[in-house]
Amino acid sequence: MRAIHVYGVSFDSPEKNRAFAEKHDFPFPLLCDTERKLAIAYGAAAAADTKFAARYTFLINPDGLIEMAIDTQDPGGQADEILAVLG
């Protein structure tokens, strides 16, 4: 089985992200995209003044290429779908 690395991305500040991740006991890093550059590049935000990002999950291969983009409707229930794809 391939190694899986999980990262979350938020528009919030490092301080807010740290508190949120600690509150919810995230077992993965929560990265900050305060300028929305990553969200714009991945199509999760239209502009730098977008208030909220669209929720997407991206499966990125070791070469840095997107293998799959999932419009995330249920973040908590998505793990089985991802594991099936990686199977």
N, CA, C and O of each residue as an XYZ file, in Angstrom:
348
protein
N       0.836     -1.179      0.000
C       0.000      0.000      0.000
C       0.881      1.242      0.000
O       1.929      1.279      0.645
N       0.446      2.240     -0.722
C       1.193      3.491     -0.796
C       1.067      4.277      0.504
O       0.070      4.176      1.220
N       2.096      5.057      0.789
C       2.033      5.962      1.939
C       1.018      7.061      1.636
O       0.950      7.557      0.512
N       0.254      7.428      2.616
C      -0.756      8.470      2.449
C      -0.414      9.627      3.380
O      -0.185      9.431      4.573
N      -0.383     10.819      2.829
C      -0.157     12.029      3.621
C      -1.411     12.878      3.510
O      -1.909     13.124      2.411
N      -1.912     13.318      4.636
C      -3.135     14.124      4.669
C      -2.787     15.516      5.172
O      -2.079     15.673      6.167
N      -3.294     16.528      4.468
C      -3.134     17.922      4.875
C      -4.485     18.606      4.725
O      -5.213     18.356      3.765
N      -4.811     19.456      5.664
C      -5.976     20.313      5.527
C      -5.486     21.713      5.210
O      -4.365     22.082      5.562
N      -6.329     22.492      4.544
C      -5.963     23.868      4.211
C      -7.127     24.767      4.577
O      -8.283     24.441      4.309
N      -6.819     25.901      5.191
C      -7.832     26.845      5.633
C      -7.378     28.274      5.345
O      -6.183     28.549      5.238
N      -8.344     29.173      5.221
C      -8.026     30.593      5.040
C      -7.642     31.263      6.352
O      -7.186     32.407      6.343
N      -7.815     30.586      7.465
C      -7.566     31.194      8.775
C      -6.077     31.386      9.061
O      -5.214     30.831      8.382
N      -5.812     32.183     10.075
C      -4.441     32.461     10.509
C      -3.831     31.218     11.165
O      -4.556     30.297     11.542
N      -2.505     31.190     11.300
C      -1.868     30.063     11.987
C      -2.410     29.858     13.406
O      -2.588     28.720     13.839
N      -2.669     30.938     14.121
C      -3.171     30.830     15.485
C      -4.558     30.182     15.514
O      -4.816     29.293     16.325
N      -5.445     30.632     14.625
C      -6.798     30.063     14.574
C      -6.751     28.609     14.125
O      -7.463     27.767     14.671
N      -5.923     28.312     13.140
C      -5.805     26.927     12.676
C      -5.273     26.012     13.769
O      -5.764     24.896     13.943
N      -4.274     26.480     14.503
C      -3.708     25.675     15.587
C      -4.775     25.367     16.626
O      -4.908     24.222     17.059
N      -5.532     26.373     17.027
C      -6.580     26.178     18.033
C      -7.662     25.219     17.516
O      -8.122     24.348     18.255
N      -8.064     25.378     16.257
C      -9.089     24.526     15.665
C      -8.606     23.074     15.586
O      -9.340     22.151     15.940
N      -7.376     22.881     15.123
C      -6.816     21.536     15.002
C      -6.680     20.873     16.377
O      -6.947     19.680     16.518
N      -6.274     21.630     17.370
C      -6.157     21.082     18.723
C      -7.527     20.745     19.298
O      -7.691     19.702     19.930
N      -8.499     21.606     19.090
C      -9.865     21.384     19.598
C     -10.451     20.096     19.037
O     -11.129     19.355     19.749
N     -10.187     19.827     17.749
C     -10.761     18.664     17.088
C      -9.792     17.485     16.996
O     -10.094     16.464     16.380
N      -8.619     17.646     17.622
C      -7.610     16.589     17.699
C      -7.255     16.032     16.320
O      -7.236     14.818     16.118
N      -6.974     16.929     15.376
C      -6.604     16.512     14.025
C      -5.290     15.744     14.053
O      -4.327     16.189     14.678
N      -5.239     14.595     13.382
C      -3.984     13.841     13.316
C      -3.156     14.220     12.090
O      -2.271     13.467     11.684
N      -3.438     15.385     11.495
C      -2.735     15.838     10.299
C      -2.534     17.346     10.373
O      -3.249     18.028     11.107
N      -1.570     17.878      9.622
C      -1.325     19.322      9.632
C      -2.469     20.094      8.970
O      -3.065     19.634      7.995
N      -2.757     21.254      9.509
C      -3.738     22.173      8.931
C      -2.955     23.400      8.469
O      -2.455     24.180      9.280
N      -2.862     23.552      7.156
C      -2.053     24.610      6.555
C      -2.862     25.889      6.377
O      -4.091     25.848      6.312
N      -2.173     27.021      6.299
C      -2.811     28.330      6.158
C      -2.661     28.850      4.730
O      -1.567     28.867      4.167
N      -3.780     29.271      4.168
C      -3.798     29.866      2.829
C      -4.500     31.222      2.947
O      -5.521     31.459      2.302
N      -3.949     32.098      3.767
C      -4.610     33.372      4.070
C      -4.751     34.274      2.849
O      -5.650     35.114      2.803
N      -3.876     34.111      1.863
C      -3.963     34.933      0.653
C      -4.749     34.239     -0.464
O      -4.897     34.785     -1.558
N      -5.252     33.028     -0.178
C      -6.093     32.251     -1.105
C      -5.363     31.794     -2.365
O      -6.011     31.393     -3.332
N      -4.051     31.842     -2.377
C      -3.290     31.466     -3.574
C      -3.477     29.989     -3.930
O      -3.688     29.655     -5.096
N      -3.403     29.121     -2.950
C      -3.586     27.698     -3.203
C      -5.026     27.410     -3.625
O      -5.264     26.655     -4.568
N      -5.980     28.014     -2.925
C      -7.392     27.803     -3.259
C      -7.711     28.272     -4.678
O      -8.461     27.610     -5.395
N      -7.158     29.386     -5.076
C      -7.387     29.890     -6.445
C      -6.746     28.931     -7.454
O      -7.365     28.592     -8.462
N      -5.519     28.498     -7.191
C      -4.816     27.598     -8.105
C      -5.548     26.270     -8.280
O      -5.521     25.690     -9.366
N      -6.198     25.787     -7.231
C      -6.882     24.501     -7.280
C      -8.378     24.632     -7.583
O      -9.093     23.630     -7.610
N      -8.848     25.844     -7.809
C     -10.249     26.043     -8.161
C     -11.210     26.014     -6.994
O     -12.415     25.856     -7.193
N     -10.708     26.163     -5.782
C     -11.566     26.158     -4.598
C     -12.001     27.568     -4.195
O     -12.828     27.728     -3.299
N     -11.453     28.578     -4.846
C     -11.837     29.971     -4.615
C     -11.647     30.728     -5.924
O     -10.740     30.436     -6.704
N     -12.525     31.708     -6.148
C     -12.464     32.466     -7.406
C     -11.512     33.652     -7.333
O     -10.935     34.055     -8.343
N     -11.350     34.211     -6.129
C     -10.543     35.425     -5.999
C      -9.973     35.530     -4.589
O     -10.366     34.794     -3.684
N      -9.034     36.467     -4.424
C      -8.377     36.659     -3.126
C      -9.323     37.171     -2.051
O      -9.000     37.098     -0.866
N     -10.487     37.690     -2.442
C     -11.436     38.170     -1.433
C     -12.570     37.173     -1.161
O     -13.538     37.504     -0.477
N     -12.448     35.951     -1.698
C     -13.439     34.912     -1.435
C     -13.469     34.614      0.052
O     -12.429     34.376      0.666
N     -14.662     34.627      0.631
C     -14.782     34.431      2.079
C     -14.581     32.973      2.495
O     -13.885     32.699      3.473
N     -15.189     32.033      1.754
C     -15.084     30.616      2.099
C     -14.654     29.819      0.869
O     -15.094     30.092     -0.248
N     -13.801     28.845      1.087
C     -13.367     27.963     -0.004
C     -14.411     26.881     -0.228
O     -15.105     26.467      0.700
N     -14.512     26.429     -1.471
C     -15.293     25.232     -1.753
C     -14.517     24.053     -1.185
O     -13.287     24.074     -1.157
N     -15.225     23.032     -0.735
C     -14.545     21.873     -0.150
C     -14.220     20.857     -1.227
O     -15.104     20.311     -1.887
N     -12.937     20.621     -1.382
C     -12.454     19.613     -2.316
C     -11.437     18.738     -1.616
O     -10.785     19.153     -0.658
N     -11.314     17.528     -2.111
C     -10.246     16.625     -1.705
C      -9.467     16.289     -2.968
O     -10.052     15.925     -3.989
N      -8.153     16.411     -2.895
C      -7.298     16.111     -4.036
C      -6.381     14.956     -3.678
O      -5.749     14.952     -2.622
N      -6.315     13.977     -4.569
C      -5.352     12.896     -4.433
C      -4.214     13.234     -5.383
O      -4.400     13.283     -6.599
N      -3.037     13.465     -4.821
C      -1.884     13.924     -5.587
C      -0.824     12.827     -5.558
O      -0.458     12.332     -4.492
N      -0.340     12.454     -6.734
C       0.624     11.357     -6.808
C       2.019     11.832     -6.411
O       2.238     13.032     -6.240
N       2.963     10.904     -6.263
C       4.313     11.283     -5.832
C       5.021     12.270     -6.766
O       5.965     12.946     -6.356
N       4.564     12.352     -8.021
C       5.149     13.303     -8.962
C       4.508     14.689     -8.860
O       4.879     15.599     -9.600
N       3.554     14.850     -7.949
C       2.897     16.136     -7.765
C       1.727     16.382     -8.693
O       1.229     17.505     -8.771
N       1.277     15.352     -9.402
C       0.151     15.495    -10.329
C      -1.147     15.059     -9.657
O      -1.171     14.082     -8.909
N      -2.213     15.785     -9.927
C      -3.512     15.441     -9.344
C      -4.059     14.208    -10.048
O      -4.272     14.219    -11.260
N      -4.285     13.145     -9.281
C      -4.869     11.918     -9.825
C      -6.387     11.970     -9.759
O      -7.066     11.408    -10.618
N      -6.918     12.638     -8.752
C      -8.360     12.697     -8.592
C      -8.727     13.938     -7.789
O      -8.053     14.287     -6.820
N      -9.798     14.596     -8.204
C     -10.362     15.719     -7.461
C     -11.778     15.331     -7.077
O     -12.566     14.923     -7.930
N     -12.104     15.453     -5.807
C     -13.416     15.056     -5.303
C     -14.094     16.281     -4.712
O     -13.537     16.947     -3.840
N     -15.300     16.576     -5.190
C     -16.126     17.622     -4.607
C     -16.634     17.063     -3.287
O     -17.518     16.206     -3.275
N     -16.092     17.532     -2.195
C     -16.305     16.940     -0.881
C     -17.637     17.363     -0.277
O     -17.780     18.487      0.203
N     -18.596     16.471     -0.304
C     -19.908     16.731      0.293
C     -19.937     16.346      1.759
O     -20.594     17.008      2.563
N     -19.223     15.271      2.120
C     -19.231     14.747      3.483
C     -17.802     14.416      3.890
O     -17.366     13.277      3.724
N     -17.060     15.394      4.424
C     -15.660     15.148      4.761
C     -15.450     13.951      5.684
O     -14.482     13.208      5.524
N     -16.348     13.760      6.648
C     -16.203     12.661      7.594
C     -16.483     11.297      7.003
O     -15.974     10.296      7.507
N     -17.287     11.227      5.939
C     -17.658      9.953      5.356
C     -16.915      9.613      4.090
O     -17.301      8.682      3.382
N     -15.879     10.325      3.790
C     -15.193     10.186      2.513
C     -14.031      9.199      2.542
O     -13.556      8.782      1.486
N     -13.580      8.830      3.696
C     -12.387      7.984      3.804
C     -12.526      6.671      3.047
O     -11.580      6.249      2.381
N     -13.677      6.014      3.129
C     -13.859      4.737      2.434
C     -13.710      4.886      0.925
O     -13.113      4.031      0.270
N     -14.252      5.976      0.369
C     -14.138      6.235     -1.067
C     -12.665      6.391     -1.463
O     -12.224      5.828     -2.464
N     -11.930      7.140     -0.692
C     -10.518      7.363     -0.994
C      -9.719      6.077     -0.881
O      -8.883      5.787     -1.737
N      -9.968      5.306      0.168
C      -9.245      4.044      0.341
C      -9.555      3.072     -0.791
O      -8.676      2.322     -1.214
N     -10.792      3.071     -1.287
C     -11.151      2.210     -2.419
C     -10.376      2.606     -3.666
O      -9.928      1.739     -4.417
N     -10.215      3.894     -3.895
C      -9.468      4.378     -5.053
C      -7.996      3.975     -4.942
O      -7.377      3.584     -5.932
N      -7.450      4.072     -3.750
C      -6.037      3.774     -3.546
C      -5.760      2.276     -3.502
O      -4.654      1.828     -3.801
N      -6.793      1.501     -3.121
C      -6.714      0.048     -2.963
C      -5.672     -0.574     -3.733
O      -5.510     -1.793     -3.681
